[in-house]
Amino acid sequence: MSKNFEAAWENFQKHLAPGADIQNWSVLNNYTGGRCKVTDIEVASITVCSERITKPSRITKTEFAKIYDIWPQYLAGAYHRNEMLKLSQNTTYIISLLQWEEVFSKTQTAQ
């Protein structure tokens, strides 16, 4: 896993707490109106729930890393969401959390 991913994962571990309300986000639609809630944070996973799923979804660090690796291409419009589904079935939540982390990192840098 890349050093940048490890820094992002560390931000999740240190600054994201159970109960955090995350707005769903996509590169095409920005904030989509949907939401998910973080229910648990472990060393190797983050668990979320939303109105769209019947039970909490545990997303592994490995799944996050796969999406993080193509994150720049996704932001540039060169990697489509339907292709991401081959990497993870949790792309809505991973993308939204990566956007949260990106905004969080920018605010920390600006301070």
C-alpha positions as CSV (number, residue, x, y, z in Angstrom):
1,M,0.0,0.0,0.0
2,S,1.2,3.5,-0.8
3,K,2.6,5.9,1.7
4,N,-0.2,8.4,0.8
5,F,-2.8,5.7,1.4
6,E,-1.4,4.9,4.8
7,A,-1.6,8.7,5.7
8,A,-5.2,8.7,4.6
9,W,-6.0,5.6,6.6
10,E,-4.3,7.1,9.6
11,N,-6.6,10.1,9.2
12,F,-9.6,7.8,9.3
13,Q,-8.3,6.0,12.4
14,K,-7.5,9.2,14.3
15,H,-10.2,11.7,13.2
16,L,-13.3,9.7,12.1
17,A,-15.4,8.5,15.0
18,P,-18.4,6.1,15.3
19,G,-21.5,8.1,14.8
20,A,-19.9,10.3,12.1
21,D,-22.5,11.2,9.5
22,I,-20.9,11.1,6.0
23,Q,-22.6,12.7,2.9
24,N,-22.6,10.5,-0.1
25,W,-20.5,12.0,-2.9
26,S,-19.6,11.3,-6.5
27,V,-17.4,13.0,-9.0
28,L,-20.4,13.5,-11.4
29,N,-23.0,14.6,-8.9
30,N,-21.0,16.1,-6.0
31,Y,-23.0,15.5,-2.8
32,T,-25.8,13.3,-3.8
33,G,-28.2,13.8,-0.9
34,G,-27.7,10.3,0.5
35,R,-25.8,9.6,3.7
36,C,-24.1,6.9,5.6
37,K,-23.1,6.7,9.3
38,V,-19.9,5.2,10.6
39,T,-20.8,2.6,13.2
40,D,-17.3,1.2,13.9
41,I,-13.7,1.8,13.2
42,E,-11.1,-0.9,13.6
43,V,-7.5,-1.2,12.7
44,A,-8.3,-3.1,9.5
45,S,-11.8,-1.9,8.6
46,I,-14.5,0.7,8.8
47,T,-18.2,-0.3,9.2
48,V,-21.0,1.9,7.9
49,C,-24.8,1.8,7.8
50,S,-27.3,3.6,5.7
51,E,-30.9,3.6,4.7
52,R,-30.0,1.8,1.5
53,I,-28.6,-1.3,3.2
54,T,-30.4,-3.7,5.6
55,K,-27.3,-4.4,7.8
56,P,-24.0,-2.6,8.5
57,S,-21.4,-3.0,5.8
58,R,-17.8,-3.7,7.0
59,I,-15.3,-2.3,4.5
60,T,-11.8,-3.6,4.8
61,K,-8.6,-1.5,4.5
62,T,-7.7,-3.6,1.5
63,E,-10.9,-2.6,-0.3
64,F,-10.2,1.1,0.5
65,A,-6.7,0.7,-0.9
66,K,-8.0,-0.7,-4.2
67,I,-10.2,2.3,-4.7
68,Y,-7.6,4.8,-3.4
69,D,-5.2,3.5,-6.0
70,I,-7.5,4.6,-8.8
71,W,-8.8,7.7,-7.0
72,P,-6.9,10.3,-9.1
73,Q,-8.2,8.7,-12.3
74,Y,-11.8,8.7,-10.9
75,L,-11.5,12.3,-10.0
76,A,-10.3,13.1,-13.5
77,G,-13.2,11.2,-15.1
78,A,-10.9,8.5,-16.5
79,Y,-12.2,5.7,-14.3
80,H,-15.9,5.0,-14.2
81,R,-18.0,3.9,-11.3
82,N,-19.2,0.7,-13.0
83,E,-15.5,-0.3,-13.4
84,M,-15.0,0.3,-9.7
85,L,-17.6,-2.3,-8.9
86,K,-15.1,-4.9,-10.0
87,L,-12.9,-3.8,-7.2
88,S,-15.5,-3.4,-4.4
89,Q,-19.3,-3.6,-3.9
90,N,-18.9,-0.7,-1.3
91,T,-17.8,2.0,-3.7
92,T,-20.5,4.5,-2.7
93,Y,-19.3,4.5,0.9
94,I,-15.6,4.3,0.0
95,I,-15.8,7.2,-2.4
96,S,-17.8,9.3,0.1
97,L,-15.3,8.5,2.9
98,L,-12.3,9.3,0.6
99,Q,-13.9,12.6,-0.2
100,W,-14.4,13.3,3.5
101,E,-10.7,12.5,4.1
102,E,-9.6,14.8,1.2
103,V,-11.6,17.7,2.6
104,F,-10.4,17.0,6.1
105,S,-6.8,16.9,4.9
106,K,-7.2,20.2,3.1
107,T,-8.6,21.9,6.2
108,Q,-5.8,20.6,8.3
109,T,-3.2,21.8,5.9
110,A,-4.8,25.3,5.8
111,Q,-4.6,25.7,9.5
